[in-house]
Each structure stands twice: as structure tokens, then as C-alpha cells.
Amino acid sequence: MADTEIEGGEGRAAGSREQNLGALFEAVLTRGPLSRRDAARVTGLSPASVTKLVKPMITHGYLVERHREAGVPGRPQIPLQVVPERHYAVGVKLMEGELVGVMADLHAEVQSAHRMRYDDTSPAGVVAAVASLTEVLLERSPAARDRLLGIGIGLGGHVDGASGLVVHAPFLGWRDVPLQQMVADRLGIEVVLENDVNTLAVAEQWFGPGFAFDSFAVVTLGVGVGCAFVLDGKLWRGARGAAGELGHMVVVPDGPPCHCGKRGCLEAVVGDEAIVAAMSARSGRRYTTVSQVIAAAHAGDEHARGVFAEAGVGVGRALAALVNLLNPPLVILSGEGIAASDLLMDALRAELERDSFSTSAQDCTLLVRPLPDETWARGAAATMIRRGVLRSLSRLSDQVVG
Ligand SMILES: [Zn+2]
């Protein structure tokens, strides 16, 4: 399987035909309309290979040629673009008590979106909720019914996409739930599971600022702390999908207890619950939500400002470790916790500067990006598109002699 393949030393030229088809499709999808010449430049494939690989994709309706570009010096180039209505994919962000779903076309443009609550957190209950969400999306986008590639589902926790297993999802109280197979059996369609921050990273890679970078990290703040890496253009999942557990890096030795059993984890210091608890302890008054603490800080409350400054130090410390390890050119900060970014950033940047090695902190652009749940769901759909199209294209390569 592609997931475990080790690429040879000759770069793109050593890729299998399937990998090359995938890379070419992705280049046209994210950068198109794109001429064959530009596609060769972007993918590193030879112009002759591009011409050969494009042929079956046009024959089978994945790509279409647009009108020749006028006014471009040299031989006129015919731009290629993805045919959006060739396939569709559903993307789902599975959260505590709530699901957000989108129907995306092959261009990963959102055709419809829907949000619904669910109460039954058993695996069967969640499968039923995903099924009814999918049905609503299909009713709204009937053209997708016969052309659905599959469903991409993103959720928080330890998700092993290769085996389709939710290894550990604390917010659902699940361990080792074969959610991928369960949804696939229920709906009779291909399903891809992914950690939700990974789906956000895919969205940022395809449609966000990650587009301009080969490598970057996404860090999310909120109830928990999430982290995902795109390295040399690929999502880095680790041995079993548990990469990016920045939230369980100890930033305050002997700090507050974490639900994972350790003390002083980043999540136990800057997660929503920790912010509320720290504010209640400092002020001697009872706070119940982060937005109350944010409001107090904005009104000039010193306790509240201190709580966020401390959280900023914690995040800065963890980010320093991240930039020291990977030296990424870009880190995107997102998640609902960035509602307090104006209160965190000064302390965060100062600590990041202090704890990082050499130029690692200066090399890294830190972007704060408020992204709605629909963007995470769109990333889940993009994950499904990537997997499903690769599979379809690999079948084409068997059928068509280029
Ligand atoms: Zn922990």
C-alpha cells in the first residue's frame, strides 16, 4: 500500500505510476487551470510523462482541456482543469454532541453544509448520526448520489487511518472502535478516518496558506490542544496515527493534573477547562466558561490577563520545542481557543523566542487563522477525495495504455 511505501532516491521520477497520477491530479486540482508544461514544473515530472499520464484522466472525465491561452510566448499552452462534477465526497467533523458535514465536489468546493446534534455517543449511535447527516447532504445535492466517492470523517483523539480504527477518543469514551468499517457497512460506501487536526491541515494545504509551503504545522487550541504536520508535502501521521500530541507535552513540571494521567501537560495548562479553573483560583470567584474569562480580560481584569499570559507562556514553550525539532517555515494557530489570541500572543512570542534555538523562531511565520468547523469538514472531504481519486486513477492506469 502507498501508506507504507518507501520512496527511492530519485525523487518524483522514482514514484509509481499511481503516485505520479495522484501528484499530477493534486497539482491540477490545487493550482489549475494548469498547462502540461506548468504541471511538469510543479510535480517535477517530465513533460513527456505528464502528457502520457494526462491522457487517461481526460478520457475518463477527471480532467478537461480549456481553450488555448492566447498571448503567452512560445507554443500555445492548453490549460487543464479538474471536472468538478465528476465525483463528490462527504466530509464530516465529529465533535462532542455535534456533527458538521459538507458535500464537496471533486474540486473540493462545498456544495452544501449541514450541522446536527446527536445524543447517543455509542459507536452505533454515532454511525446512525453520520448516516442521517449524509442523507441530508445527498438530498440537498442530488447530483452527488450516483457519483459519491465516499465519506471522510475527522475526529479528535488517536485515530489510526491506516486500519480505520479510533484507537482512543476521550471525548466519546471510545477505545479501539472500528468506525471506518462500521460506517462503510452501514452506508455501503468507502470511508476514510482521520484525526480532525490532520483534516484541517489537509484543508490548509489544499486551500489555505499551506499551499505555498512544502512543510508546515497546524496547532489548535480549545478544549484540547491539537497538532498536525505536513512534511515535504505529506501529512505526517507517525507509526500509528498518534503524531502531533503537542497537547501532552509537559510544559509545567508538577503542574495541574491532565486527563492522560500526567501532570503539567500543555492541555492541562491552556485547555478551556484549565483556563476556567486558573481564573476561578486566582480571582476566588466561580467562572464556568472561557468566554467569561476573555470578557473579564478585555475589561481589564488583571487576574484574567494573568491567566492568558500564563497560557501564552505554555503555548510558547511547546512551540519552541516544535520549531527546534522541525524548523518549519510556517505554523498555523487555529481552533476556538484563538478567540483569546490577542491576550496570548505577546507572552507566547516572548517565550517562543526565549526557548528556541538559533534562528528557528525567526524562520517560522506564525499565522493566527480563525477557521470554521466547515473548513475542518471540507478537509475531511479533501482527504476522501485524495484517497478515492488515487484509487480510481490507479484502476484507470491498469485499463488504459498511455
Ligand atoms: Zn496529558
Residues whose N, C-alpha, C, O or C-beta is under 5 A from the ligand:
A	BS01	ZN	G247 H248 C258 C260 K262 C265
